[in-house]
Every structure is written in C-alpha cells, then in structure tokens.
Amino acid sequence: MKLLLHICCANCVLYPLKSMREKGIQVKGFWFNPNIHPYTEYKMRLEALKELERLWRVDIIYRDLYGLEEFIRRVVYEEKNRCEFCYSWRLQETAKTAKAMGMDAFSSSLLVSPYQKFDIIIEKGRELQERFDIEFFEEDFREGWKEGMRISKELGLYRQKYCGCIYSEQERYLHKGRRR
C-alpha cells in the first residue's frame, strides 16, 4: 500500500511512521499545517520535521503555507468548532493530494495524540474517503504516543507545548497562569 500521511509535527509522526513501515506500508509524508501560530512556532515545527526527514530518510512533500489569516477568517465566531474545521481542512488537502498522486490511501499523524479529538478525525477521514474515493487508513496510534515522545527526546527534536492554533496557545498558557 502507498499512503500519504499528513504530518502535524515531527513528534507525532514518529510512532505512526514506525508502525506503518513495520507493516510494509510505503509512506510518503505531507506537511500542511496552516493553523499553527505564531510564525516562529510554525518554523520551529517545520525545521524539526526537516531534521527528522534527514535522520530517518522520510520522503516528505511540503505545502509550506502559513495560513493564519485564512484560518482565523474561517473560525471567527465558531471557535468551539475550530478543531473540526482544522481537521477537515488538513485532511481534505491530504486526500486530494493523495488522490492526485495515485496513492492507495491517506491518513494523519493526528491519530497518535491523546490530546486530539480522535472521533472527529475518524469521522472527517471517513467523509473524505467517500468524497474523494480513496481509502482513509484509520488506526488508533495513541498507544504509541509515549514511545514517540521517548524517541523524540532521544533524537533531540523540538517538542511543542500546544496543538498549534492561536486558540490552543491561549488555552495552554492562560490555564497555566491560573494554576499558579
């Protein structure tokens, strides 16, 4: 199977990539994360992925789009549904790209994080599978999240402290400040 794997960050792709390779799946990575804020965070995550690409010889396509304005326009006044929009946007680009490349399937490293809304990712992936007539490879990789973090530390990769968007950054640091 040839699969296009959406990569949200270097840390989250470690376990899914390892698992898929062990199953004999030919994985090509796809970087598309226009939701990440601020730009300095976007660049740090991108550079960490490029380092992983070099270390693990991962074949990756980069759609380098810092899409803060478009992301904000699409979620303003709908902040409670921002994750659903964000998953849909990134998975749709992955499915379209996979289909255009003649791949057999698409998936996302988002499926490894215990902090993501797993059921919504699965639902969006299934919808896009039908819409684009390409298999959505769904697997619950969350059991390997800790292993991925361990590998990330060993490799010395940058590890972010929030999901990525301006709202998740606010939640992370606003709540942290309130705990003191």
For each residue, the residues with C-beta under 8 A, 3 or more apart:
1: 24 25 26 104 105 137
2: 25 26 28 102 103 104 105
3: 20 25 26 27 28 98 103 104 105 106 107 137
4: 28 29 30 61 94 97 98 101 103 105 106 107
5: 13 16 17 20 27 28 29 30 94 106 107 108 109
6: 30 32 90 91 93 94 106 107 108 109 110
7: 10 12 13 29 30 31 49 60 108 109
8: 12 13 33 90 108 109 110 113 164
9: 12 13 33 45 48 49 109 160 164
10: 7 13 14 45 48 49 51 52 152 157 158
11: 14 48 148 149 152 157 159 160
12: 7 8 9 15 16 109 110 112 113 148
13: 5 7 8 9 10 16 17 29 49 52 58 109 112
14: 10 11 17 18 52 147 148 151 152
15: 12 18 19 112 141 144 145 147 148 151
16: 5 12 13 19 20 107 109 111 112 139 141 144
17: 5 13 14 20 21 27 29 56 58 109
18: 14 15 21 22 144 151
19: 15 16 22 23 139 141 144
20: 3 5 16 17 23 25 27
21: 17 18 24 25 27
22: 18 19
23: 19 20
24: 1 21
25: 1 2 3 20 21 137
26: 1 2 3
27: 3 5 17 20 21 58 59
28: 2 3 4 5 59 60 61 101 103
29: 4 5 7 13 17 49 53 58 59 60 61
30: 4 5 6 7 60 61 63 93 94 97 98
31: 7 46 49 60 61 62 63 64
32: 6 63 65 90 93 94
33: 8 9 36 42 45 90 164
34: 65 66 67 68 70 71 89 90
35: 67 71 86 89 90 164 165
36: 33 41 42 45 66 164 165
37: 41 42 68 71 164 165 166 169
38: 41 42 166 169
39: 42 43 66 68
40: 43 44
41: 36 37 38 44 45 160 164 169
42: 33 36 37 38 39 45 46 66
43: 39 40 46 47
44: 40 41 47 48 158 160
45: 9 10 33 36 41 42 48 49 158 160 164
46: 31 42 43 49 50 62 64
47: 43 44 50 51 158
48: 9 10 11 44 45 51 52 157 158
49: 7 9 10 13 29 31 45 46 52 53 60
50: 46 47 53 54
51: 10 47 48 54 55 155 157
52: 10 13 14 48 49 55 56 58 155 157
53: 29 49 50 56 57 58 60
54: 50 51 57
55: 51 52 155
56: 17 52 53
57: 53 54
58: 13 17 27 29 52 53
59: 27 28 29
60: 7 28 29 30 31 49 53
61: 4 28 29 30 31 97
62: 31 46
63: 30 31 32 93 97
64: 31 46
65: 32 34
66: 34 36 39 42
67: 34 35 70 71
68: 34 37 39 71 72 166
69: 72 73
70: 34 67 73 74
71: 34 35 37 67 68 74 75 86 89 165
72: 68 69 75 76 166
73: 69 70 76
74: 70 71 78 85 89
75: 71 72 78 79 81 82 85 86 165 167
76: 72 73 79
77:
78: 74 75 81 82 85
79: 75 76 82 167
80:
81: 75 78 84 85
82: 75 78 79 85 86 165 167
83: 86 87 116 117 120
84: 81 87 88 117 120 124
85: 74 75 78 81 82 88 89
86: 35 71 75 82 83 89 90 165
87: 83 84 90 91 108 110 117 120 121 124
88: 84 85 91 92 124 128
89: 34 35 71 74 85 86 92 93
90: 6 8 32 33 34 35 86 87 93 94 108 110
91: 6 87 88 94 95 106 108 121 124 125 128
92: 88 89 95 96 128
93: 6 30 32 63 89 90 96 97
94: 4 5 6 30 32 90 91 97 98 106 107 108
95: 91 92 98 99 106 128 129 131 132 134 136
96: 92 93 99 100 132
97: 4 30 61 63 93 94 100 101 106
98: 3 4 30 94 95 101 103 105 106 132 134
99: 95 96 102 103 132 133 134
100: 96 97
101: 4 28 97 98
102: 2 99
103: 2 3 4 28 98 99 106 134
104: 1 2 3 134 135
105: 1 2 3 4 98 134 135 136 137
106: 3 4 5 6 91 94 95 97 98 103 125 128 134 135 136 137
107: 3 4 5 6 16 94 111 125 136 137 138 139
108: 5 6 7 8 87 90 91 94 111 121 125
109: 5 6 7 8 9 12 13 16 17 112 141
110: 6 8 12 87 90 113 116 121
111: 16 107 108 116 118 121 122 138 139 140 141 142
112: 12 13 15 16 109 141 142 144 145 148
113: 8 12 110 116 142 145
114: 142 145
115: 163
116: 83 110 111 113 121 163
117: 83 84 87 120 121
118: 111 121 122 140 142
119: 122 123
120: 83 84 87 117 123 124
121: 87 91 108 110 111 116 117 118 124 125
122: 111 118 119 125 126 138
123: 119 120 126 127
124: 84 87 88 91 120 121 127 128
125: 91 106 107 108 121 122 128 129 136 138
126: 122 123 129 130 136 138
127: 123 124 130 131
128: 88 91 92 95 106 124 125 131 132 134 136
129: 95 125 126 132 133 134 135 136
130: 126 127 133
131: 95 127 128
132: 95 96 98 99 128 129
133: 99 129 130
134: 95 98 99 103 104 105 106 128 129
135: 104 105 106 129
136: 95 105 106 107 125 126 128 129
137: 1 3 25 105 106 107
138: 107 111 122 125 126
139: 16 19 107 111
140: 111 118 143
141: 15 16 19 109 111 112 144 145
142: 111 112 113 114 118 145
143: 140
144: 15 16 18 19 112 141 147 148
145: 15 112 113 114 141 142 148 149
146: 149 150
147: 14 15 144 150 151
148: 11 12 14 15 112 144 145 151 152
149: 11 145 146 152 153 159
150: 146 147 153 154
151: 14 15 18 147 148 154 155
152: 10 11 14 148 149 155 157 159
153: 149 150 156 157 159
154: 150 151
155: 51 52 55 151 152
156: 153
157: 10 11 48 51 52 152 153
158: 10 44 45 47 48
159: 11 149 152 153
160: 9 11 41 44 45 164
161: 172
162: 168 169 171 172 173
163: 115 116 168
164: 8 9 33 35 36 37 41 45 160 168 169
165: 35 36 37 71 75 82 86 168 169
166: 37 38 68 72 169 170
167: 75 79 82 170 171
168: 162 163 164 165 171 172
169: 37 38 41 162 164 165 166 172 173
170: 166 167 173 174
171: 162 167 168 174 175
172: 161 162 168 169 175 176
173: 162 169 170 176 177
174: 170 171 177 178
175: 171 172 178 179
176: 172 173 179 180
177: 173 174 180
178: 174 175
179: 175 176
180: 176 177
